[in-house]
Amino acid sequence: MEVAENFPEECRYVLETLGGIWHHDALAREQKLSPDERLRFHQEHSGPPMKTLHDWMEAQLEERNTEPNSGLGKAIRYMLRHWTPLTLFLREPGAPIDNNLVERILKKAILHRKNSLFYKTLNGARVGDLFMSLIHSCELNGANPFDYLTELLRHAEQLKRNPAEWMPWNYRETLARLARPAAA
Protein backbone atom coordinates (compact mmCIF):
# COMPACT_ATOMS: atom_id res chain seq x y z
CA MET A 1 0.00 0.00 0.00
CA GLU A 2 2.96 2.32 0.65
CA VAL A 3 3.95 2.26 -3.03
CA ALA A 4 0.44 2.63 -4.46
CA GLU A 5 0.78 6.38 -4.97
CA ASN A 6 3.85 5.99 -7.18
CA PHE A 7 2.73 2.80 -8.97
CA PRO A 8 -1.09 2.95 -9.10
CA GLU A 9 -1.69 0.61 -12.05
CA GLU A 10 0.71 -2.07 -10.88
CA CYS A 11 -0.60 -1.96 -7.32
CA ARG A 12 -4.21 -2.05 -8.50
CA TYR A 13 -3.41 -5.22 -10.49
CA VAL A 14 -1.82 -6.94 -7.48
CA LEU A 15 -4.54 -5.84 -5.05
CA GLU A 16 -7.36 -6.86 -7.38
CA THR A 17 -5.77 -10.25 -7.96
CA LEU A 18 -5.34 -10.82 -4.23
CA GLY A 19 -8.85 -9.50 -3.61
CA GLY A 20 -10.13 -12.27 -5.87
CA ILE A 21 -8.27 -14.83 -3.77
CA TRP A 22 -9.90 -13.50 -0.56
CA HIS A 23 -13.25 -13.59 -2.37
CA HIS A 24 -12.68 -17.27 -3.19
CA ASP A 25 -11.84 -17.94 0.45
CA ALA A 26 -15.03 -16.17 1.56
CA LEU A 27 -17.02 -18.37 -0.84
CA ALA A 28 -15.34 -21.47 0.60
CA ARG A 29 -16.32 -20.35 4.13
CA GLU A 30 -19.90 -19.61 3.05
CA GLN A 31 -20.16 -23.07 1.53
CA LYS A 32 -18.69 -24.55 4.74
CA LEU A 33 -16.18 -26.58 2.76
CA SER A 34 -14.04 -29.11 4.60
CA PRO A 35 -10.28 -28.41 4.60
CA ASP A 36 -9.77 -30.88 1.72
CA GLU A 37 -12.68 -29.42 -0.28
CA ARG A 38 -11.39 -25.90 0.38
CA LEU A 39 -7.93 -26.92 -0.83
CA ARG A 40 -9.37 -28.30 -4.09
CA PHE A 41 -11.56 -25.19 -4.47
CA HIS A 42 -8.54 -22.90 -4.07
CA GLN A 43 -6.40 -25.02 -6.37
CA GLU A 44 -9.07 -24.72 -9.06
CA HIS A 45 -10.12 -21.09 -8.56
CA SER A 46 -7.18 -19.35 -6.83
CA GLY A 47 -4.27 -21.34 -8.26
CA PRO A 48 -4.43 -19.91 -11.81
CA PRO A 49 -4.61 -16.23 -10.76
CA MET A 50 -1.81 -16.79 -8.24
CA LYS A 51 0.37 -18.36 -10.97
CA THR A 52 -0.44 -15.43 -13.27
CA LEU A 53 0.49 -12.99 -10.49
CA HIS A 54 3.76 -14.83 -9.84
CA ASP A 55 4.64 -14.80 -13.54
CA TRP A 56 3.74 -11.10 -13.80
CA MET A 57 5.95 -10.21 -10.82
CA GLU A 58 8.89 -12.16 -12.23
CA ALA A 59 8.41 -10.50 -15.61
CA GLN A 60 8.34 -7.05 -13.99
CA LEU A 61 11.86 -7.61 -12.70
CA GLU A 62 13.31 -9.72 -15.55
CA GLU A 63 12.05 -7.43 -18.31
CA ARG A 64 13.12 -4.37 -16.32
CA ASN A 65 9.57 -2.97 -16.30
CA THR A 66 10.15 -2.20 -12.64
CA GLU A 67 13.37 -0.93 -11.10
CA PRO A 68 14.45 -3.59 -8.56
CA ASN A 69 15.40 -0.96 -5.94
CA SER A 70 12.19 1.04 -6.27
CA GLY A 71 9.43 0.65 -3.72
CA LEU A 72 7.49 -1.58 -6.10
CA GLY A 73 10.59 -3.61 -6.95
CA LYS A 74 11.31 -4.20 -3.27
CA ALA A 75 7.67 -5.20 -2.66
CA ILE A 76 7.77 -7.63 -5.60
CA ARG A 77 11.07 -9.13 -4.45
CA TYR A 78 9.63 -9.53 -0.93
CA MET A 79 6.57 -11.38 -2.27
CA LEU A 80 8.67 -13.60 -4.51
CA ARG A 81 11.05 -14.40 -1.65
CA HIS A 82 8.07 -15.44 0.52
CA TRP A 83 6.03 -17.06 -2.26
CA THR A 84 6.19 -20.60 -0.86
CA PRO A 85 4.69 -19.73 2.54
CA LEU A 86 2.29 -17.20 0.95
CA THR A 87 0.83 -19.94 -1.24
CA LEU A 88 0.67 -22.68 1.38
CA PHE A 89 -3.13 -22.52 1.18
CA LEU A 90 -2.78 -23.98 -2.34
CA ARG A 91 -0.90 -27.05 -1.06
CA GLU A 92 -2.01 -27.78 2.49
CA PRO A 93 -5.60 -28.50 3.65
CA GLY A 94 -6.75 -26.00 6.26
CA ALA A 95 -3.87 -23.54 5.74
CA PRO A 96 -5.15 -19.96 6.12
CA ILE A 97 -4.59 -17.44 3.35
CA ASP A 98 -3.28 -14.88 5.84
CA ASN A 99 -2.01 -14.65 9.40
CA ASN A 100 -4.35 -11.88 10.59
CA LEU A 101 -5.50 -13.94 13.57
CA VAL A 102 -1.93 -14.37 14.81
CA GLU A 103 -1.16 -10.69 14.25
CA ARG A 104 -4.23 -9.63 16.29
CA ILE A 105 -3.18 -11.94 19.12
CA LEU A 106 0.37 -10.61 19.08
CA LYS A 107 -0.89 -7.01 19.19
CA LYS A 108 -2.91 -7.83 22.30
CA ALA A 109 0.09 -9.50 23.93
CA ILE A 110 2.26 -6.47 23.16
CA LEU A 111 -0.38 -4.09 24.53
CA HIS A 112 -0.63 -6.19 27.70
CA ARG A 113 3.16 -6.16 28.06
CA LYS A 114 3.12 -2.34 27.87
CA ASN A 115 0.29 -2.16 30.40
CA SER A 116 2.16 -4.55 32.70
CA LEU A 117 4.73 -1.86 33.38
CA PHE A 118 2.18 -0.28 35.71
CA TYR A 119 1.59 -3.26 38.00
CA LYS A 120 2.82 -2.51 41.52
CA THR A 121 3.80 -6.06 42.44
CA LEU A 122 5.03 -9.18 40.71
CA ASN A 123 1.96 -11.04 41.97
CA GLY A 124 -0.27 -8.34 40.47
CA ALA A 125 1.48 -8.85 37.13
CA ARG A 126 0.94 -12.63 37.35
CA VAL A 127 -2.76 -12.15 38.06
CA GLY A 128 -2.98 -9.71 35.15
CA ASP A 129 -1.28 -12.25 32.88
CA LEU A 130 -3.70 -14.94 33.99
CA PHE A 131 -6.75 -12.80 33.27
CA MET A 132 -5.41 -11.57 29.91
CA SER A 133 -4.73 -15.15 28.86
CA LEU A 134 -8.22 -16.16 29.93
CA ILE A 135 -9.84 -13.20 28.15
CA HIS A 136 -7.96 -13.90 24.93
CA SER A 137 -8.82 -17.60 25.08
CA CYS A 138 -12.48 -16.70 25.50
CA GLU A 139 -12.39 -14.28 22.58
CA LEU A 140 -10.70 -16.83 20.31
CA ASN A 141 -13.44 -19.31 21.14
CA GLY A 142 -16.34 -16.89 20.76
CA ALA A 143 -17.13 -16.83 24.47
CA ASN A 144 -17.93 -13.72 26.47
CA PRO A 145 -15.20 -13.57 29.15
CA PHE A 146 -17.56 -12.13 31.79
CA ASP A 147 -20.22 -14.80 31.14
CA TYR A 148 -17.54 -17.49 31.18
CA LEU A 149 -16.13 -16.40 34.54
CA THR A 150 -19.65 -16.08 35.95
CA GLU A 151 -20.45 -19.67 34.95
CA LEU A 152 -17.17 -20.90 36.46
CA LEU A 153 -18.14 -19.30 39.78
CA ARG A 154 -21.69 -20.66 39.61
CA HIS A 155 -20.41 -24.18 38.97
CA ALA A 156 -17.31 -24.17 41.16
CA GLU A 157 -17.95 -27.66 42.53
CA GLN A 158 -18.38 -29.25 39.09
CA LEU A 159 -15.33 -27.30 37.92
CA LYS A 160 -13.22 -28.80 40.72
CA ARG A 161 -14.36 -32.32 39.82
CA ASN A 162 -13.76 -32.03 36.07
CA PRO A 163 -11.87 -28.91 34.94
CA ALA A 164 -11.50 -30.19 31.36
CA GLU A 165 -15.25 -29.78 30.83
CA TRP A 166 -15.08 -26.08 31.72
CA MET A 167 -12.68 -24.72 29.12
CA PRO A 168 -13.73 -21.65 27.07
CA TRP A 169 -14.19 -23.86 24.00
CA ASN A 170 -16.48 -26.44 25.60
CA TYR A 171 -18.15 -25.00 28.72
CA ARG A 172 -21.36 -24.19 26.81
CA GLU A 173 -21.82 -27.87 25.94
CA THR A 174 -21.26 -28.72 29.60
CA LEU A 175 -23.88 -26.15 30.65
CA ALA A 176 -26.33 -27.54 28.09
CA ARG A 177 -25.74 -31.08 29.34
CA LEU A 178 -26.31 -29.97 32.95
CA ALA A 179 -29.51 -28.15 31.99
CA ARG A 180 -31.07 -31.18 30.24
CA PRO A 181 -31.74 -33.31 33.34
CA ALA A 182 -33.20 -30.30 35.15
CA ALA A 183 -35.62 -29.61 32.28
CA ALA A 184 -36.73 -33.24 32.04
Sequence and secondary structure as in RCSB ss.txt:
>XXXX:A:sequence
MEVAENFPEECRYVLETLGGIWHHDALAREQKLSPDERLRFHQEHSGPPMKTLHDWMEAQLEERNTEPNSGLGKA
IRYMLRHWTPLTLFLREPGAPIDNNLVERILKKAILHRKNSLFYKTLNGARVGDLFMSLIHSCELNGANPFDYLT
ELLRHAEQLKRNPAEWMPWNYRETLARLARPAAA
>XXXX:A:secstr
 TTTTT HHHHHHHHHHHHHHHHHHHHHHHTT  HHHHHHHHHHHTHHHHHHHHHHHHHHHHTTSS TTSHHHHH
HHHHHHTHHHHTGGGTSTT  S  HHHHHHHHHHHHHHHHHTT SSHHHHHHHHHHHHHHHHHHHTT  HHHHHH
HHHHTHHHHHH GGGGSTTTHHHHHHHHHHHHH 
